[in-house]
Amino acid sequence: MVNRGLRERLADELATMRASGVHKELLHIMGRQGPTVDIDGLGETVNLCSNNYLGLCGEQSVVDAVKAGADRYGAGTSSVRFICGTFQIHRELEIRIADFLETEASMTYTSAWAANEGLFAPLLSPDDVLISDRLNHASIIDGARLCKARRMVYAHMDMDSLRETLEASRDARHRMVVTDGVFSMEGEIAPLPDIRELCDRYDAILVVDDSHASGVLGPTGRGTPEHFGMHGEIDIITSTLGKALGGMAGGFTASSSAVIDYLTQASRTQLFTNSMAPSAACGALAAIDHLENHPGLTDRLRENTAQFRSGLEELGYKPIPGETPIVPVIVGATADAMKLSAELLKEGVFVIGFGFPVVPRGEARIRCQVSAAHEPEHLDQALEALRGVGAKLGIV
Ligand SMILES: Cc1ncc(COP(=O)(O)O)c(C=O)c1O
C-alpha cells in the first residue's frame, strides 16, 4: 500500500529511464567474487568490475577467518560502539590498521561511507571551512552536507583552484582539505605532495579517502601516502575494508589518538548504529595478514594492470591515462556506455557502464577494474571481446 501520487510519479520516471536506456538492471552473482563470476542466467564471465583488487574476497584464509569469527562472536554486535558493541576484535583490528598506516589510532565503522559521513560534522563548526575536490566520492559530499562548516569546492586536482579556496578562507578557524587518494571513476591519483604543501602553507588539515588505494598503491599496499613516500604526513585517512582488504564490509578512520577519541565521543555514524560485525573484523585482519605475508600481490596487480592497459591501447581504445587498476574508457552518452557494457556481457565479459549522476554529464564510461587474481587468459579474453564489440559499435 503506497501513496498513489508517489507510485505514479515513480512509474513515469522509471519508464523514462527505461526508454532512454539508462535504467540499471541488477545482475545476480551465484558464487564467490573472483577473476570470473557466475552470473544468474549468463554463467561464468570474466569479472572486470569488482573492487576485489587483490583477490582476497575469495581467499580461503580470509573466508575461514570470517567463519571462525562468526563461531566465536556470533552473528553480529546487537549494539552500537559505546553501549556494548565494541568487541576485543574491533580493538585488535583498529590497532592493526593504525600500525599498518603508521597512525596513532584508528576506529572502524560499518563502511567507509559511514566513516566519511561521520567525520566532518563532529570536527568542524560554522567558524571552519571544508574544502573538497569537485570529483570526491559521494560519501564525502554527503558527509560535508551534514557539517555546519562553510563548504568550498576546488576544480578537480587543480592546485591553482585549491590555492584560491585556501586564500579565500583565511579568516576561518580551521581549513580542512579533503580528497580521494584515488578517484574511483577516473583511476587518477591525487597529487598529495602538492596538496600537502598547500595545506602546510595555509595551516590546513588534510584528509584523504584512500578507499581505492588501501592494499593497492605503494610497494606494500599501504596506499596513496606510501605511493608518494608520505608516511605520517596525512592528518586523517579514511578507507574501506570492502575492496582490496578482504572485500567483506567495513571502513575506518585513522589519525591521531585525539581525533579518534573525539570521533568516539561525537561521530554519529558510530554513536547511533551497530558496529561492524565481528566476523567482518576477523576477515579484515586475515586480509591484512595475507597482504603482508604475500608481498608479491601488489606487484602482480601492477603487472596485470600494465598488460590490460597496453592491450586496450593497442586495440585503439583511449583509457584515461594512469597507473591504478581502475581503467575507465569514456564513450560520452550514458546510453552508449550501457550499450557497450551490455554487448560485452553477451561476450562473457562483465564490465559496468556509468553515466550521470555517477560521473559528469557527457562523460559516461565503462570502468574496467583489474585484479591480481586475473590470469593472463582472463585479460586476453576480455581484450578479445573489447576488440569485437568495439568494432561492432564503431568505437574502435
Ligand atoms: C572513494 C570511496 N570512498 C568511500 C566508498 C564507500 O566504501 P564502502 O563500500 O566501504 O562504504 C567508496 C566506494 O565506492 C569509494 O569509492
The ligand as an SDF file (V2000), in Angstrom:
LIG
                    3D

 16 16  0  0  0  0  0  0  0  0999 V2000
   36.3620    6.8170   -2.6490 C   0  0  0  0  0  0  0  0  0  0  0  0
   35.3410    5.9800   -1.9340 C   0  0  0  0  0  0  0  0  0  0  0  0
   35.0490    6.2490   -0.6560 N   0  0  0  0  0  0  0  0  0  0  0  0
   34.1460    5.5290    0.0200 C   0  0  0  0  0  0  0  0  0  0  0  0
   33.4750    4.4770   -0.5610 C   0  0  0  0  0  0  0  0  0  0  0  0
   32.4820    3.6960    0.2220 C   0  0  0  0  0  0  0  0  0  0  0  0
   33.0430    2.4590    0.6300 O   0  0  0  0  0  0  0  0  0  0  0  0
   32.1580    1.4420    1.4400 P   0  0  0  0  0  0  0  0  0  0  0  0
   31.6450    0.4380    0.4510 O   0  0  0  0  0  0  0  0  0  0  0  0
   33.0650    0.8210    2.4570 O   0  0  0  0  0  0  0  0  0  0  0  0
   31.0640    2.2240    2.0880 O   0  0  0  0  0  0  0  0  0  0  0  0
   33.7500    4.1440   -1.8920 C   0  0  0  0  0  0  0  0  0  0  0  0
   33.0240    3.0230   -2.5200 C   0  0  0  0  0  0  0  0  0  0  0  0
   32.6340    3.0090   -3.6320 O   0  0  0  0  0  0  0  0  0  0  0  0
   34.7000    4.9170   -2.6040 C   0  0  0  0  0  0  0  0  0  0  0  0
   34.9630    4.6650   -3.8840 O   0  0  0  0  0  0  0  0  0  0  0  0
  1  2  1  0
  2  3  1  0
  2 15  2  0
  3  4  2  0
  4  5  1  0
  5  6  1  0
  5 12  2  0
  6  7  1  0
  7  8  1  0
  8  9  2  0
  8 10  1  0
  8 11  1  0
 12 13  1  0
 12 15  1  0
 13 14  2  0
 15 16  1  0
M  END
$$$$
